[in-house]
Every structure is written in C-alpha cells, then in structure tokens.
Amino acid sequence: MTAPRRPAPSPIETLAQAAGVSIQWADAFERPHRVPPETLERVLTALGHPCGTSADIARALAALQAPPGLPGLMTADAGREVVLPGIVPSVPVELEGETPRRLILRPHREGSVFTAPKEPGYHVLRIGSQSVRLAVAPHSAPSVAERTGRARAFGVAAQVYGLRQAGDGGIGHLGAVAALAERLAGFGAHAVALSPLHALFSAAPERFSPYAPSSRLALNPLLADTAALFPGRGIEDAPEDEDGFIDWPRAARRKLAHLRRLFDTLDTFPDGAGGFAAFAAQPGDDLARHALFEALHAAMMAEGHGPDWRRWPAPLRDPDGPAVAEFASARVEEVRFHLFLQWLAGRSLADAQARARAAGMGIGLIADLAVGLDPAGGQAWSRPGDLLAGLAIGAPPDLINIAGQNWGLTAISPTALAALNFEPFLAAIRAALRHAGGVRIDHILGLRRLWLVPDGAGAGEGAYLTYPLEDLLRLVAIEAHAHGAIAIGEDLGTVPEGLREEMSARGILGMRVLPFERDADCGFLPPEDWQREAAAMTSTHDLPTIAGWWAGRDLHWRARIAACDVAAEALTARDGERAAFAAAAAETGIAPTLDNADDAVDAAIAYVARSTCDLAIIPLEDLLGLDESPNLPGTVDEHPNWRRRMAAPEGDLLAAPKVKARLSLLQLTRGEGAAEQ
C-alpha cells in the first residue's frame, strides 16, 4: 500500500519555506498538521515579507532567492574546512593579525574552501576588497571536569529573590547568594544555579516574573546587595503580605527609595563614588540606553501614558530621536540614578561570583538566560530592529497544554541576526557570562526553531520559524571558552531530532530531570543509563518539588484554581508514578521502601546523585524538602508565582540535620569524598 501523496506547496507555502517558516508541524502523537494559509500570511507579513497578493509573493520570493553575498560574520570549527560561497580559488584571502597570513583556497562545488585557524575566537578575513569576521569555535565548550577537577560534580539551584538575610528589605539579594555559595562549597558543591537576574521594570514592580524581562542586557537592581559597598547603611525588612509571600510592589518601592538615598549621599562614600564615576564615564551603550528607558518609563507612567512604550507619544518611541535626547538632557540626574543601579547590581554580582570561587567552587554562579523579552520593555524600545514585531513566542498544542502556549514574549529576529552579524545574540550571551562561571540557556530548542503566534491569534494558530542552530551553538561554545564557563541548555519538551546530539558535540550540557527520565514502559531509567553530557536534576522551577509531587500539591493547586475536586484519574496516575519511583529506588538499592515525602526526597536526591551525568543540580526547595514550587505554569495571579521566600537565612537552613545529611550524601557521591568514575 503506497503512502498518500503530499500536496504540492502552494505559492504562499513556497514563500514560507524560503523564509524559514515551516508549513507543517507534528503534535505529541507525531501526527502532522499543515499550517493554514491565513496563518502563514500573518507570520510572513510580520517577518517583513508582504504576501497579500500573487505579485507580493513573487517579489518576496525573488528577494529571498537572490544569490547572497558574503556575510559580515561566518562561523567555523577550529582546524576544519570553511566554505566561501561564490569565491573562486584565485581570489586572494588573508587572515589579518600582527602578521597577516595568506590562506590557500581549494576548489569547492559552491566556490572555495580553506582550513580554519586552530585558535578559537574571532578572526578577520580579508577576501579581495572585503572583510569578513570569522568566528572559530573550539572543539568543545569547557567541561565540568575541566572547571572542577571532578568527573562528576554537584551544585544547588536557587531563586535569588527567595533567599533571606536580615536587612534585605523583603527581597533576596546577591549577598545572600554569596553566603549560600560559601556554605555549600564547604560540602563540596561547585555551583549555584540562579534564577534570571535580568532587568525588570523599576516603575512597574508588579511585573516581577524573571522570565519576562525588560532587558536581558541589564540587571535587576532590586537584587543588589547594598551592605557590601555601603556598610552601616542597611534597609529595614519590609513586611510580607498576609500569606508570607513577597509583596513585590511594596518591597520594591521601599528598596528603590533606599537606593535613591544611597545615590543622593554617594559622595560620603569615597570608594563608591570613585567606582561609580569610572563606570559612568564609559557605561556601554546598552546600559546607558537601559538607564534612559527606565527614567523615561517612570516619567511616562507618571504622566498617564502607561507602561507600554508602544502607546507613548510617537516622538518618544524613537530612542534616537530629538524628543528623547531632549528628555535625557532635562533629566540627567534621573538617568544617572538608573545607571548607578546598574553599577551597583554589577558590583554585587561580581562580588558574589568572586566569593563563590574563593570558597572553592570550580564553577561558581550559573546565570540563566531567559528565552525571550517583554515587548513593552527597555530592550525592545532601545533596539527594536533586533526583535520580532507583531509575533509572540510560545509552544504548539501538546498533551499538557492542549490549546498551545503564548508566552507573550518577543525574541531576536533571525533576519536581524544575519544583518547585524549575530551581535544581538552575542550581546545577550556576554551579558549573562560577564560575572558567572556558567550559563543555562532557557528553551535552547529556540536556537533551532521558535513557535510564533501572530498578535491577536490563538496560541495554537502559529508556525515554527527556523534559526541558524549551527552558527548559534558555535557562538555559545566560543563565548563559553572565552569566559572559562560551562554551558547548559534546557532541552525539555518536544525536542527537534538531532538537537541533543549537536549540543553534546559542542560540549553544551542538556538537562535530565528525574520525572522525565523514563523508559518505554514508563519506569524510571536507572541512574547509570542517564546521558553523561547533561545536568541531572530532581525537579525544576516549573515542576512540583519532590515533596510536593509525592503529596500531590500540584494536583490540588490545579483543582483549587479550577474550583473542583482533584480528578480521580489524576490521583490514580500519581499513585502509579509514586509506585514506579519506589520500585526504582528499591531496585537500585537506594531505599527498600518510601513511606513518606521525606523518604521520597532523600531517594530522589540519591537517585540523581548516582546518575552518570557530569553535573547534578538540586533545587534548594528539594534540598530543604519543601512541598511548594516557585512557579505553576499557566497561571499568573492564581498561584503565588515567583513570590515564595525561604523561612530563614541560609546558615539556619543548611544546618538542619536532614539538609546536612542530604548534602553529605551529595558530597560522598559527587564531591571530594567520591571515588572517580
């Protein structure tokens, strides 16, 4: 029996394929779905390819199919062949440097090839009268073993805002991160993986999701540790709301008022004044623009124009226009205040990383690079040409989210990547690695493709847009190598075929999370069968904690939000999952029985610790045996997302007998006391 013939692509589908927009996608059951023409038209139009008429399609297709010239930046692998399309072997090609070196070109069906330098980094090629930047990737990003001296190491993941110290003003800060790292280093830990530190909105503190930042190029000043630079000038603890959660608007206003008092009296702190003066003299364009946006954002909100810059008076939407320049001249001190906040946050982060490394951590802090940006934020205002417009990123319908997901975020445009020589991506990676020993790339699947939803459409009415994965992975490896940092990619969900293999080949770790490591019969994979080139985890911020999973807290939250009882089917399924894990724990010799949530937490940590993964990362919530998670996906106000705080400072938390026992187990299995594999 022959398979049914696929229909030939229509003209708009041909255009979509040329523009990198997939005309089909497969659901969780591998069933193919064809993207409707009206969706393709909306996506293509938003991407800058008008296609309302046949003539429009023809013009757009001709533009996409025109022979490309040499790009401004090419990526390559160290010591491997590089293709120069359209360049004949007789064209002179030199590698610039202190001593320019003539390269030997060889014929290739697309033009010519030469051998890339063996030195990773950025080189300049002189090709005839043109110059091309050549980004040469190392054979691998730095490994966990290279950074730690351990075949298998471990760390802890923490939500920065949730940490607690006396005088923190109601929001956890980077000083608490440093203290946590120092104590964990005493147990042989080599890393602390952090929630995103990206800048949010100072004038709109009710927008506090760390995964919906205003800018990925600036830091959140509410996480700055003021005590380190301004001794004796602490801030009173802000009262939490009636449920004990962070009251972000109230706590943020109190801390910003405190920061403003520090700024106004900066001259009384000679060291601080001198450090800020040097920083302010050369802040970098991205931080300067972010400071300007923050001042303008506050002014626009005070005048009633709202928080979304796209609805401001037209002259103020142009960061390079005369109206914005006039505002900057009139509000010099306000802009300097927001620049001061960036200096203070950067100093706090650098200090936390230095303290982690000084305590013996081989990696130290692992920064989190969020997948997208709030389109109403500062980066979209200051660099609009970098980002997708009229499109939001998300995910197609799947088993859990049957309607699909619209995250309400924008992302870097692949057109901008090509036109700007990948600078928007490099800026984000470098900002994440500036004061860190590693980076976790949120939704690394997006380096190959992103699900795009046109504004106003349903989450399932989208299409995938292709990204230059090979180039982006090479750039990640180059930057990780340059910063001496490890790289981790969140490769969870519907993973494109071959992506994990390509990550592994680049030395970029994947993520292996206990609930998802199952065999074909839904049993838990033995620890020795987990992928080595990965970070093993008991859970993530988007999943229930182990104690919460065992108790069904996530099921009860869903039922509470839906105002119904927990479905019998869900309870039965959870019973089966618990039984399967108990059987796996018994079979591996970790625990003969699991009688309660504490037993399950102990077993889960031991299970992950035994995995063959290069790195194990235990969320602080699991280390403490907590039953509530930081985030419940699909909710905004129904669940206290990103608002939970630890009950006590890190010293008290880690001194609890159960917590010390779990850390000792990790140290015995993966730390200095462990036998090398």
N, C-alpha and C positions, 0 to 999 in steps of 0.2 A: 504494500500500500504506500503510495507516494505522499509526501507531506504536501499540504496545501501551499500553492504558490503565493508568495507575498506580493501585495500590490506594488506597482512601481511608484516611487516617490512622486508626489505632486510638485509643482514648481515651488510652492512655499516650503515644502519639506526639503527639497534640494537646497534651497537657500539656508534653511535651518542647519542642515548638516555642514554646509560650508562655513557657517558662523560658529560651529561647535555646539549647537543646541541639539540634543538627542530627540529624535522623533518617536522613540519608544522607551518604555521603562518596564521593569519586571517587579511584581509585588513579592510579598513574603513567601508566596507559594510558587514563585518562578513563573507566574502567568504573565504574558506580555500585554502591555497596554499601549495603544497608539495615542500620541498627544493630539488633541483636536486642532484643526487649522486656526480657530479663533484664538486659542491659547498661544500657538506659535506666533501668530501675528502680533499679539500684545507683547510677548517676550522679545521678539526681534525688534520691534519698534522701540522698546525701552533700551535695547542694546545699541541703538543708533543705526538700524537697518530698516528704513521705511519699506513697507511691503503691502500697502493697501491696494495697489493695482498691479497688473501684469508688467507694466512698464517700470514701476518701482522695483519689483522683484528682479527684473532683468538688470537694472542699473546696479542694484545692491550686489547681485551675484557677480557681475562683471568686476566690481571693485574688490570683492573678496578673492576672486580668482586671478587677479593681476599678479604677474611674477613679483615676488617680494625682493626687495633689495637686501643688502647685508644689514643685520640688526645691529643696534648700538651695543648690545651685550649678548655674548654667546656663552653657554656653559659647556664644560667638558670634564672628563675624568683624567686625573694625573697619569701621564705616560701613555694615554690611549689616543686613538685616531680621532681627528676632528675634521668634519666635512665643511668645506667652504662652497656653498651652492653658487653656481654661475661663475666661479673664478677659475680661469684656465691656469695650468701649471706654470706658464711663463710669467705670470704676474708676480712682481717682487713682493715678498711678505717678510716683515721684520718683527721680531719680538723686542719691544722697547725696553730700556733699562739703562743702567750705568754704562754697560757695553752692549749696544744693540746687536742682536743675533739674527742672521738671515736663516729663515726656515726653508726646508726643502719640501716642495709640493709634489704630490704624486697624483696621477690621473684618477678620477672617480666618475661614475656614471652621472652624478649630479654636479660635477665641477672638479674640485681638487680636494685632497686630504693632506694633513700634516700630523705630526705627533705632538700632543700637548706637552707642556713642561711637566716635570715631575714635582715641582714645588706647588703645593696648594695655595690658593689665594687669587688675587686679581692681577692680571697682566694686561698690557696694551699691545695690540697687534697693529702694525702699520701695513695696510693692504693697498698697494698702489698709493693713491692720494687720500684714502680713507683710513680712519682709526676705528678699531673695534675693541671693546673691553672683553677680555677672555676670563671668565670665572672658572677656575680649575678646582674641582672637588678632590678631597683626599680619598684614599681607598675606603675610609670609614670615619664616621664621627668618633670622638673619644669614647672609649668603653667604660663601663662601671669599674672593671678591674683596673684599668689604667688610672682612673681617678682615685680609687680607694685602696688599691693593693689587695683587694679581696675578690675571690672568684664569685662570691655571692654576698651582696651587702643588703642592708635594710635601712629604711627611713620611716618617717611618720608624716602624714598629710594633715594640715591644719587650716581652718578658716581663720584668717588673721583677725577679722573683726570680733570673733567669738572668744578670743583669749582674754584673760583678765589679769590686771595688775592694779594695785592701789594707785589712785591718782590718774587713771587712764581716761577719765571723763565720760565713761559709759561706752566706749568703743575700743576694742582691742587694737594694739598698735605694734609696730615693728620692734620696739624694745622688748615686748613680751615674746615675740618670735625669737629674738636673740637669746633670751633667757631660756626658752624652751629648747632651742638647739644646743645650748651649753649643757643642760641636764641630760638630754638624750645622747649626746656624744659620750657621756660617762658610761652609758650602757652599750657603746659600740655602734650607735647609729651613725650613718654617714650622710643623711639628707633630711631636709624638711621641705616637703612639697606644699606650696602655698596656694590659696585661692587667688584669683586675679587681683593685681594691685593697680589696675588701670584707673585713670581719672574718671570720675563720675560727674555730677553736677552740683557745685557748691551752692548755687542759688535754688536748687530743687532737690533737697536732700531726701525727699520721699521716693526718688528714683535711685534705689540703692542696690539693684542686682549687679553683682560684679561681672556678670556675663553679658550685660547690656551697657557697655561703657560709652562715655562721651568721646574718649580718645584712648587708643592703645599706645600712643607715643608719649603720654604724660602719666603721672602717678596720682593716686588718690591721697590728698594731703591729710584727710581725716585719719589715715593710718600712720602718720608721722609720730615719732617719739620725741616730744619736746624736752623731756627731762635730761636727755644726754647732752644737748647743746646749751640748755638754759637751766642749769642746776638751781634748785630752790624756787623755781617758778612753775610749780605743778598746777594742775587743774582739779577742781573738786569733782568727785564722782557724780555723774548725772543720775538721777533716779530712773529706774527702768519702769516700764508700764506695769499694769496690774498683774500681768501674767509672767513677769520676769524677763521679758524679751527686750532687745534693743529698741528704744524709741528713736528711730533714726532722725526724724526732723528735729526733735528737741535736743538730742545729744549732739547732732551736727551743728546746730546754732550755737550751743554752748562752747563747743571746741573751736569753731571758727572765730567766735568772739575772743577766746583766749589767744588764738594765733594772731589775731589783729593787735591785741595788746602787746604781744611779743614783738611784732613788727614795728609798732609805734615807739617802742623803747629799745630798739635794736642797738642803738649807739651806746647803750650802757653795757653791752656785751661785746667787747673789742674783738674777740675771736670770731664770734658770729657775724659781726658787722663786716669784718675783713673778708671772711669766706663768702658771704653773700655778694659783696661788692665785686669780687673777682668773677663770681658766677654770672651776675647780672651784666657784666661787661661783654660777655660772649655766651649767651644762654643757648644758642642754637635756634634755628628758625622755627622748628616745630613747637618747642616750649614757649617761645615768645608769642607765637600765634595762639597757643592754648591760653596763655595768661590774658591776652587781649580778648579772646572769646569769653572767658569767664567773667571779666569785667563788663563786657557788653551784654552778656546773657543776664546778669543781675540787673543792669540798668533797664533792659527791655522788659523784664518781668515787673520791675517796679513801676514802669510806665503803662503797664496793662497790655503789652503786646504778646505776652505769653512766652512759654519756654521753647517753642519750636521756631528756630531761626528761619524756616521756610515761610513763616507767616509774618515776619517782621517787615517793616517798610523796605521796599526794594533796594534803596541805596545801601542799607546796612547788611544786605545779604552778600555783598561783594567784599571779601576780605582785603582786596587790593584797591578798592575804590576810594574816592576822596572823602566820602562821608565817614568811613571807618577810620581813615587817617586823622580826620578832624576830631573824632571821638577819642582816639588814642592820645592826641596832643592835649586834650582837655582833661583827661583822666590819668595822667602819668602815674600818680602815686597809687591809684587803684590797680592799674596794670602791674606795677612793681610789687604790690602786695601778693598778687596771684603768682608772680614769678618767685617771690620769696617762699610761697607754699611749695612750689616745685623743688626749689633748692633744699628746703628742709626735709621733704619726703625722700629726695635722692640721697641726702646725707644719712638719713635714718636707715634706708635700705642698704647702703654701702656698709654702714656700721654693723648691721645685723649679719651680713654675709661675712665680714671680717671676723666677727666674734665666733660664728659657726665654724669657720675654717681654723681659727686659733684654738678652738676647743678640740680639734682633731677630726672634724668631718672632712672627708675627702671631696665631697660634692658641695655640701652646704645647702643653700636655698635653691629650690627648683621653682622657677617662675611659671605662671600659667598664662598662655597667650590665647585669649578668647577668640572664637571663630569669627565674630562679627562686631558691628558697631551700631549704636543708636543713630539712625539717620538724622535725628534732630540735634545731634551733638557737635562738639567743637571740631572734631577731625573732619566730619562731613562738611562743616561750614568753611574750614580753612583750606581743605584740599578736596573740593567736590569732584574734580576731574579724576581722582584716584578710584572713586567708588561707583558701584552700581546705583542707578537712579530709576525710580519707578518700579523697583523689584525688591522683594524681601526674600531672605533665605529661610529655609526650613527643611522639611523632610516629607516624602510622599507617604500616602497611607500605608500602615503596616498592621501587624497583629495587635499591637497595644494602642496605637493611635489610628483608628480606622478612618478618620477624616483627614489624616495628614497633619503636619505641623507647620505653622507660620510663626517664626520666631520674632518677627517684626524688626529684624536687623538688616543692615546692609553689609556689603563686603567689597573687597578690592575687585575691580573690573579686570578681566584678562586683557581687554584692549589697552587699558592703562598700563598693565604690566609690560606689554610689548612696546608701547610708545615711550614709556619712562624708564626703560632698561631695568625693570624689576625693582626700582627704587622704593615704591610703596611697600612691598613685601620685605625688603631688606631693612627698611626703617623700623618695621614692627618687630622683626626678629632681633635686631640690635638693641632696641629699647628693652625687650624682655630680658636679654642676656647682659645688660650693662652692669648689673650688680648681682649676678646669680651664677651658680655653678651648673645649672641645667635649665631646660625649658620643656614644658609639656604643651604640645600644640593641640588645642581643643579641636575636636572633629577634623582630624587630619585627612579624613575622606574628602574634605573640601579642596585639598590640593590636587585632586583628580577631577572632581565634579561637585557642583553645588546644585541643590534643588531650588529653583527660583519661582516665586509666586508673584504675578503682577499685582500691583496695588489694587485693592478692592476685590480681588478674586478669592475664592475659597482655597484653603491650604492644599487641597488635592488637585487644584487646577493649575499645575505648574509643569515645569520641564527641567531636565538636567542641563547644565552648562558645563562644558569641558574646560579644564585648566591644564597648563603645561606641567604635569606632575614631575617629569624627569628633571626639568630645569629647577623647579622649586625644591625638590629633595636634594639636589646638588648644592643649592644655595644654603639650605639648612645645615648640611654637612660642613660646608666652608665656614659658616659663621660659628658653628659649634666648635670646630677645630681652632678657629682664631681666638675664641674666648676660653678654650680649655674646658668646655662644658659638655654634658651629656644631653641628648635629645630624646624625648618621648613623644609618641603620637597617640592620641585617643582614637584607636581603630575599632570602635564598637558600633553595633548597628548593622545595617546592610552594607557589608564591605565589598567594594569592587574587586573583581577577580584579579589576582596578582599583586594587589597593593601591599599586602603584608610582606610578600617576598621582596618587593622592591625596597621597602623600608629596611628590612633585615640586611639586604645587600649594602645599604648605606650606613649601617650601624645605628639606625634610629629604632629605639625600642618601641614595641607595641604595648598594649595593656591587656592583661589577662585577669579577669575579675571572677572570683570564686563562683557566684551564681550562674555565670555563663559558660564555665568550663565543664561541659557535659559531653557524653558520648552519644552514639546513635540511639541508645535505649534510655536516654535522659538520666543515666547515672553520672556521678561526679567523676571527672577524669582523675586518675591517680596523680599525685604531685610530680612524680618522675616523668609524666607524659606532657607536662606543660611546656610551651615553647621557651627555649632558653633566652632568646633575644627579646625580652619583654620585662615589664614591671608588673609583678604579681600583686593583686590587691584583694582584700576581703570584701570591700564594697567601694562605692564612690559617693560623691555628694548628691547624686541624682537617684540613688538606690537606698532602700531601707538599710539601717545598720544591721549587724548580725543579730543583736538582741532584739531589735525591732522586727526583723524578719521572723525570728523564732516566735515572737509573741503576736505576730500579725498586725503590728501597729499600722503599717501602710494600708492594709485592707480596711481597718477600722477608720482610718482617715478618709479614704475614698468613700466609704459608706456614710460617714458623718457629713461630708460635703454634699453628697447626693441625697441626704436626708432619708436614708433607707437602711435596712439591716444588711450585714455582710452576707453576700450570696453564698448559699450552701456549696455551690460548685467551687468558689474561690477558697473556701475553708478546706474542702476536700483536696483540692490541688496543693494547698500549702502543707497539709498533713503528709501528702506524698513526697513533697520536696524535703521536708524535715526528716522523714524516714530514710530517703535516699542519702542525705548527708550523714545521718547517723550510721548507716551501713558503711559508707565510705570511710568515716572516721574509725570505725571498728576494724575494717579490713586493712587499713594502713597501720594499725596498732596505735593510733593516736588516743583513742578513748573507747573503752568497751561499750559504754552507754552514754547517752546525752539526756540528762534528766531535767535540765532547766536551761534558761537563757545563758547563764554564766558558763555552763558546760559548753554550750554551742559556741560562745565567743572564744573560749580557750581552744576549742578544737579547730575553729576556723583560722585563728592566728597560727596555730601549729601547722595546719594543712598548707597555708600559704608560705610559711617559713620553710617548709620542706620542698617546695616547688623548685624545679631546675632553673627558674627564671633568674636572670642576672641580678635583679633588684626586687625586693619586696617592699611595698609601701602600705603601711597600716594606717587608716584614718584614725585620728585622735579619738573620735567617737567610739570606734571599736576597741581601741586600746583601753578606754575607760569603761566599756561595757554599757554605753548609753543606748536607749531604745528609740530616740528620736533623731531624724536625719536633718541635715541643713536645708534640703530643698525637696519639694514634691512637684515633679514636672507636671505641667499642665495647669498649675494653679498660680494665682497672683496674690490675692488677699485672703483666700480661703484657708491657707496654711501659713504659718509664720516663717516663710522662706527667708533665708539669709538674716535671721534676727536672733538666733539662739546663741547664748553665751555659756562659757564654761562656768561651773559652780564656784571655782576657786582659782587662785594663781597656780602656775604650772608646778611649782615646788610641792604644794599640797596634793595636787592631782597625782603626780608621779610617785609620791611617797606611799600611796595606798598599797597594802600588801598584794592585792590581786593584780594591780597595774605593774608593780615591781616584778611579780612572778612572770607576767607576760613579756615584759622587756628582757628579763633574764633568759627566757626561752628563746627569744629572737637573738640575743647575744650568743647563746650557746649554739644555736643552729646556723647563724649567719655572721656573727660578729667575730671579735678577736679570739673567742674561745672555740670557734668552729673549725672542724677539720676541713682542709681544702678539698674541693671536688676534683 
